Amino acid sequence: MRLSKELKLPSISMTGFETPLSTEELAIQNSVHLFAKNVLRPLGQELDKLSAEEVIAPGSPYYSVFAEAAKLGLDSSLLEQLPPEMAVRVESLIGEEMGWGDPGLAISLAAAGFPLEMARAVGNQELMDLCAGKIGCWMITHPNKGSDVTTYDVQRDWAKGAPGNKGNMLATVGKDEIVINGQCSAWVSNGAVAQVALGYLGADYGDGYFAEDGRPNGVAAIIPLDLPGVSKGKPLRKIGQRSLPQGEIYFDNVKIPKRFAVALKDEYYGNHTSAWSYAGTHMGQTFTGVARAAFEMALQYVHERKQGGDLLINHQLTRFRIGDMLRRVELCRGVARRSLAYARMTPEGHAYATASAKVTITQEAMKVVDEAMQLYGGAGTSLEYPIEKLFRDTRAALIEDGENNLLTMRLGFLAQQLYAEGWAQN
Ligand SMILES: Cc1cc2nc3c(=O)[nH]c(=O)nc-3n(C[C@H](O)[C@H](O)[C@H](O)COP(=O)(O)OP(=O)(O)OC[C@H]3O[C@@H](n4cnc5c(N)ncnc54)[C@H](O)[C@@H]3O)c2cc1C
């Protein structure tokens, strides 16, 4: 037991009840916080008021985020130089600040670097050069293949006798070339502005689109989006994360060299689950930051607004509500970090495990944002206050990167699979 000699307020940091951060960690946290405060939050609020077309128009302030982010000098090579536990903490600190600033822009920046991260993960220098400095996106969902992209076991988790869902973006994989036809879904983050994509496609290797068990064959590839036959749809009009430009990308006989593939037939699903888990970890950190932002806004408001003859904070009911929000922010943070550590450090992670953390965090964040809005009273519903934007931004997160009910069902399915292997039968 560690004893305190006197009663003092606890150690507290920007990220709540934090164990002491090193000088280096504090420096990174502070510089990302300033970026979030001075660039992401005001830019996110400005873009929120524009139409989807205006956000992506040439000369839009949206594009400034990439140059500003580059000035921070933060990329995954920095994390690779750190001891694993520290790398997880630093990645969490960065992600939380980004979400605190603006979730739409945080997701946009993460998606922009996704193809490059994949090129680095497979160690392909040609693809790294191809992706560097470009706005990327991650095309995994198709118009008719939303939640179905998260089905891995068609024997036990699919309608009996029905073939799997091969989707609407299809590849014919030849000896040296891949030919792509179809389209991704309108939800692809950065789809409206991306210059390069990490795509997950149904694939025919000369023996049809399905394996014997009915599971679709696939190919994952880095796809430059300036090739002949690529075109874009209109940017998606939506209620939340309006600073994140989404939209369809169409492919009409688009040809890429086979060496642009990052996972062919046998490696496809392993790569798929790793990429999805990587995306999920970003969602966890981002929406922890959003929950904190809403909590801080509410905490400030209840120190300004008087009712019942006193400031709201001086009423016991308000203190309970503020305490309830704070413990939920801490819950988000704890789950986000544990799931990030599991994804980055465990020998064999799984996307369903990361996804389950994303469900907890986004649902808790939604509760915090909702309560913050309620504490603002009528002012919370006004466009003059920033809380309604967080409400819209967070609502989208309950579906983004997998719909939460569906993901929870997949976690139950994972428990079933693990039980069959002997887990939890002590
Ligand atoms: C803000 C945002 C950003 C996104 N970014 C990207 C991105 O970068 N790249 C990308 O590829 N996609 C992206 N998406 C797409 C996202 O992954 C999908 O929207 C999500 O997976 C759900 O798919 P869907 O919208 O087609 O819904 P559907 O799959 O059609 O689901 C509709 C409803 O049916 C239920 N349902 C589905 N399947 C079953 C089942 N088997 N049993 C019972 N109920 C079921 C679901 O729970 C849900 O309530 C993004 C979405 C949003 C909102």
The ligand as a MOL file (V3000), in Angstrom:
LIG
                    3D

  0  0  0     0  0            999 V3000
M  V30 BEGIN CTAB
M  V30 COUNTS 53 58 0 0 0
M  V30 BEGIN ATOM
M  V30 1 C -18.9920 7.7730 -40.8940 0
M  V30 2 C -18.7720 6.4790 -41.6250 0
M  V30 3 C -17.5000 6.2050 -42.1360 0
M  V30 4 C -17.2710 5.0190 -42.8630 0
M  V30 5 N -16.0380 4.8010 -43.4170 0
M  V30 6 C -15.8440 3.7080 -44.2220 0
M  V30 7 C -14.5860 3.5010 -44.8680 0
M  V30 8 O -13.6270 4.2480 -44.6960 0
M  V30 9 N -14.4700 2.4490 -45.7070 0
M  V30 10 C -15.4890 1.5880 -45.9400 0
M  V30 11 O -15.3150 0.6670 -46.7250 0
M  V30 12 N -16.6950 1.7370 -45.3170 0
M  V30 13 C -16.8880 2.7850 -44.4660 0
M  V30 14 N -18.0930 2.9500 -43.8150 0
M  V30 15 C -19.1450 1.9610 -44.0300 0
M  V30 16 C -19.4730 1.1540 -42.7590 0
M  V30 17 O -18.4520 0.2370 -42.5120 0
M  V30 18 C -20.8390 0.4990 -42.9660 0
M  V30 19 O -21.8050 1.5210 -43.0120 0
M  V30 20 C -21.1830 -0.4830 -41.8770 0
M  V30 21 O -20.3000 -1.5770 -41.9100 0
M  V30 22 C -22.6230 -0.9900 -41.9640 0
M  V30 23 O -22.9310 -1.4110 -43.2580 0
M  V30 24 P -24.2370 -0.8610 -44.0040 0
M  V30 25 O -24.2520 0.5990 -43.8540 0
M  V30 26 O -24.2480 -1.4290 -45.3650 0
M  V30 27 O -25.4420 -1.4270 -43.1510 0
M  V30 28 P -26.1090 -2.8860 -43.3060 0
M  V30 29 O -25.0530 -3.9320 -43.2990 0
M  V30 30 O -27.0690 -2.8840 -44.4340 0
M  V30 31 O -26.9000 -3.0090 -41.9380 0
M  V30 32 C -28.2170 -2.4600 -41.7710 0
M  V30 33 C -28.8140 -3.0330 -40.4810 0
M  V30 34 O -28.9800 -4.4490 -40.6470 0
M  V30 35 C -28.4040 -5.1300 -39.5450 0
M  V30 36 N -27.7830 -6.3900 -40.0250 0
M  V30 37 C -26.8330 -6.5120 -40.9640 0
M  V30 38 N -26.4620 -7.8010 -41.1080 0
M  V30 39 C -27.2230 -8.5200 -40.2500 0
M  V30 40 C -27.3210 -9.8950 -39.9160 0
M  V30 41 N -26.5320 -10.8160 -40.5170 0
M  V30 42 N -28.2060 -10.2800 -38.9780 0
M  V30 43 C -29.0070 -9.3600 -38.3620 0
M  V30 44 N -28.9570 -8.0270 -38.6250 0
M  V30 45 C -28.0690 -7.6230 -39.5530 0
M  V30 46 C -27.3430 -4.1960 -38.9800 0
M  V30 47 O -27.1320 -4.4950 -37.6110 0
M  V30 48 C -27.9380 -2.8200 -39.2460 0
M  V30 49 O -28.6980 -2.3840 -38.1550 0
M  V30 50 C -18.3360 4.1180 -43.0590 0
M  V30 51 C -19.5940 4.3730 -42.5160 0
M  V30 52 C -19.8300 5.5390 -41.8140 0
M  V30 53 C -21.1990 5.8010 -41.2670 0
M  V30 END ATOM
M  V30 BEGIN BOND
M  V30 1 1 1 2
M  V30 2 1 2 3
M  V30 3 2 2 52
M  V30 4 2 3 4
M  V30 5 1 4 5
M  V30 6 1 4 50
M  V30 7 2 5 6
M  V30 8 1 6 7
M  V30 9 1 6 13
M  V30 10 2 7 8
M  V30 11 1 7 9
M  V30 12 1 9 10
M  V30 13 2 10 11
M  V30 14 1 10 12
M  V30 15 2 12 13
M  V30 16 1 13 14
M  V30 17 1 14 15
M  V30 18 1 14 50
M  V30 19 1 15 16
M  V30 20 1 16 17
M  V30 21 1 16 18
M  V30 22 1 18 19
M  V30 23 1 18 20
M  V30 24 1 20 21
M  V30 25 1 20 22
M  V30 26 1 22 23
M  V30 27 1 23 24
M  V30 28 2 24 25
M  V30 29 1 24 26
M  V30 30 1 24 27
M  V30 31 1 27 28
M  V30 32 2 28 29
M  V30 33 1 28 30
M  V30 34 1 28 31
M  V30 35 1 31 32
M  V30 36 1 32 33
M  V30 37 1 33 34
M  V30 38 1 33 48
M  V30 39 1 34 35
M  V30 40 1 35 36
M  V30 41 1 35 46
M  V30 42 1 36 37
M  V30 43 1 36 45
M  V30 44 2 37 38
M  V30 45 1 38 39
M  V30 46 1 39 40
M  V30 47 2 39 45
M  V30 48 1 40 41
M  V30 49 2 40 42
M  V30 50 1 42 43
M  V30 51 2 43 44
M  V30 52 1 44 45
M  V30 53 1 46 47
M  V30 54 1 46 48
M  V30 55 1 48 49
M  V30 56 2 50 51
M  V30 57 1 51 52
M  V30 58 1 52 53
M  V30 END BOND
M  V30 END CTAB
M  END
